[in-house]
Amino acid sequence: MTIERSPLPRPVAALPRQDPSTPGELPRIAVYADPHSPPNVVTVTDHPLTEESLPQLMETVAVRAHGLAREQGGRLPLVVFRELVGNLVHAAFTGAIITILDSGNTVRVTDRGPGIPDKDAALRPGFTSADASAKRFIRGVGSGFSVVKETLANLGGTLEIDDNLGTGTVITVHVPPEAIVPLARAPLPSYNLPERQLKTLLLTVELAPVGPTRVAQELGVSTSTAYRDLVSLEGAGLVASGESGHRSVTDEGLAYLNTVL
C-alpha cells in the first residue's frame, strides 16, 4: 500500500523577487495613542503567512488596522487600508508594519521588500510591478495607489511614497481631523431684564431647581410676584421647568448672564 502525503502549505516567501532565505514575517500594527509613549503593538496571528491563507490574512490585517485607527478617532476609510495592505504582497510581507498616528488620521505602512524605484509612475493608473505570482492575490493592474490617491483627495488628504532605510518602502497616508463646528450662540433677548427678574435668574443658577416660594423668601417679595417673574423668564427661554414645576437656568439664560454681568 502506498501512503501519499498532502503537500505542505507554501510560504509567501516563495513569491518571485523575494529571497527564500528571508521568509516573510507576520504583519504588526503599532498604535501610537500618545506620541510621547511607546506604541501598543499588535501582531496579526489569525492566519499563517502562506500562499493558501494570504487572502484571508490580507483582509484581516486591513480590517483590524482600520478598526484600531477608528478607535483613535481616524477618518481613513477601509478601502485605503485594503489597497495599502495589498501592496505588501510585492514585499511578501517582509518587515510589514502598519503604524497608526495622529489620532488615527495618519497611517504609515512599512516593508522591507524590493522597493518602488519610480514612485511618480506608481501613482498613475496602469503602472504596475505585479508579476503573475502576485496577481493571484491582487488585481495587479496598477490601480491600487491611484484608488488611494483619489479617495484621499476627496477627504483633503495626502499620499507619500518614500524609501525605507536600507531597503523597502514606506507609504504614508494622512487626512485632516474632522472639523469641530462650534455651536451657534443662542440668541439673546432684545431687552434688559428688570433688576428683580435679573436677581431671580441668578437665584435659578445658585439654587436650581427652585420654586416661587424659595425665590420669594430670598428676595422678600410675595410668592405670586416670584411666580410671575419665573413665568416671564421661562417665556423668554432663560429658565425651564422640570417635572416638579421648579425652574433651572437654560443655556440661553447663562449666555444672557455672561453678557450682562
N, C-alpha and C positions, 0 to 999 in steps of 0.2 A: 504494500500500500504506500502510495506517495502522499506525503503531507506537504501542502503548499502554504506558505506564509503570506499574510496580507502585506502589501507594500507599506512601508513606514511613511508617515507624512513628510513631505519635503519642506525644508526650512525656506523661508523667504530669501535667505541669502543666496539661494540658487538662481535668483533672477539675474539676467545678464547685467554686466557693468558693476556687479557687486562682488568683491573678493570673497570667495567661500571660506577663507581662513579667518574672516572677521564677521561672524554671524550677527544678524540684526538683534536689537535689544527691544524688550517690551517698552512701549512708549510711556513717558511720565508726564504728569501735569503738575506744574508748580503754580500755586495760587499765592500771590502777594496781597494779603488782606491789609497789611500795614507795611508801607515802604521802608520802615525803619526796623523791621523784624524779619527773621528768616521765613521763607515761604512754607506753606503746607504742601508737601509733595505726595501726589497720588500716583502709584504705579498701576496701570491698567492690566490686570491679570485674568480677565474674564475668558480670554481665548489665547491659545498658543500662537506664537508667531510662525505659522506655517502657511503654505500656499492655500491649503484647503480651508483654513479658518480666517484668511486675510479679509474677505469682505465683511464678515461679522465683527472682526476686530476694528476695522476702519470705522464702521458705523457706531460701535460702542464708544470709541475714543472721541469721535465728533460730538455725539450726544452728551457724553459726560462732561467734556470741556465746555460745551455750550451751557449746560446746566450750572456748572461751577461759576462761569462768568456771569450768568443771570443772577445767581445768588449774591454776587458782589454789586449788582446794580447795572450790569453791562447791557448795551443795546445791540450788540452784534447778532445778526440772525444766524440760524442754524446752517443755512446754505454756505455761508463763509467758512464755517468750521469743516463742513464736509469737503469742500474743494481743497482747503489747505491740508487736511489730513490725507486726502487722495494724492496730493503731490509728494507725500512721504514715500510712496511706492517707488519713486525713482531712486531713493536712497536705501531701499529695502529696510526702512525704519531704523537705520543705524544712527544712534545718538539722538533719537527723536524725543524732543522736549517741547511741550506746549506751555508757555509762560503767560499767566493772566495777571495783568497790571491795571493800574488806574481805575479801580472800582469796576473792573470787568470790561472797560471800554478800549483797552489796548491789549492785543494778543500777539505774542511772538512765537513763531513755530521754527524750531531749530533742528537741523540734522547734520550728519557728518558724511553725506553721500558725495557724489561726483561734482555737485555744484551746478550753477547755471551761468555759463560763460557770457551769453548775450542776454542781458536782463531786459533790455528795451524790447527785443523781439519776443521774449516770453510773455510780455504784457499784451501782445497783439493776437487777435484770433487767428487760428490756423497754424501757428508756430508751436511745434512740439518736439520733445526729445524722447517720447514714449516709443519703445520698441514693441515687438509682437508679444513678448512675455508680459510687459507692463499692461498692455491693452486688455489682458484678461481680467484686470481688476479695475481699470479706469477707462474713461472714454478714449483718451489718447488722441484727441483731435485739436488740441491747442485751445480749448475753451475755458479751462479752469481759472486762470488768472484774470482773463477778461470778464468772466462772470463775477468774480470777486471785486474787480475794479469798478464795474458798473453798479453793483449792489452798494458798495461803499460811497460812490458818488451821489447816489440818491439819499444817503444819510449824512452827507457832508464829511465823509471820512477819507482816509488815505491808505495807500498800499505801498510798501517799500520792500525791495529785494536787495539783500546785501550778502557778501561772502562771509562765511563763518571763519573763525580763527583756525588756521591750518587748512581745513578742507570742509566742504559742505555749504549749506545755505541758511540764511536767517531771513524769514519773511515776517514783517511787522504790519499789522493792520490796526487802524485806530478810527474811532468815531467820537465826536464830541459828546459829553454827557447830555442827557435830556435837560433842556432848559426848564428852570423853575419859574413859572409865571406868578408873580405876587398877586394876591387877591386885591381886587379893586377896593379902594377905601369906601366905606359906607357913606352915603350922602348925609350931610348934617342938616338939621332944621335951619330954616332961613330966619329964625327969630332967636332972641335971647330969652332964656328961662327966667321967670321971676325968682327973686332971691330964695323964697320959701321952697319953690319947686326944685331949685338947684340943691338946697340942703337935703330935700327929700331924696333926690337922686344919689347924693353922696351917701345917705344912710342905706340905700339899697346895695351899695358896694360894700359897706362896712358890716351890715347886719344880715345880709341876704341868707335865706329868703325872709322877707319882712312883711308884716301886715300893717294896716292903718292904725291899729291900737298902739303898737310899739312906736310908730312914727309920731303919732300924736303925743305920746309921753315924752319923746326925745325933743320935740320942737315946741311943746307947750301950747298946742292947738287942739281943737276939737277933733274927735275921731272922724266926723263927717268931712271936715276940711282936709284931713290927711288922706281920706279915701278919694276925694275928688282930685287931689294932686296926683295920687298914684294912677288913677284912671287917665288923667291928662297925659302923664308921662308914658303910659302904655300906648295911648293913641298916637303918640309921636314916635313910637318904636324904640324908646330909650330904656324901657323895662318890659319884662314879660312875666306873666303869672304862671305859677305851677299848678299841680293838681290840688294843692291845699288852698289855692287862691292867693298865697303870698307872692310877692314880687321879687325878682332878681334883675340886676342890670344886664342889658344886652351888649353886644359888640358895638352897636351904634351908640349906646349910652356911654361906654368907655371912650369911644372916639370923640364924642362931644365933650366929655370932661377933659380929655387931653388937649382939646383945642382952647377951651375957655379958662383953664386953670394955669 
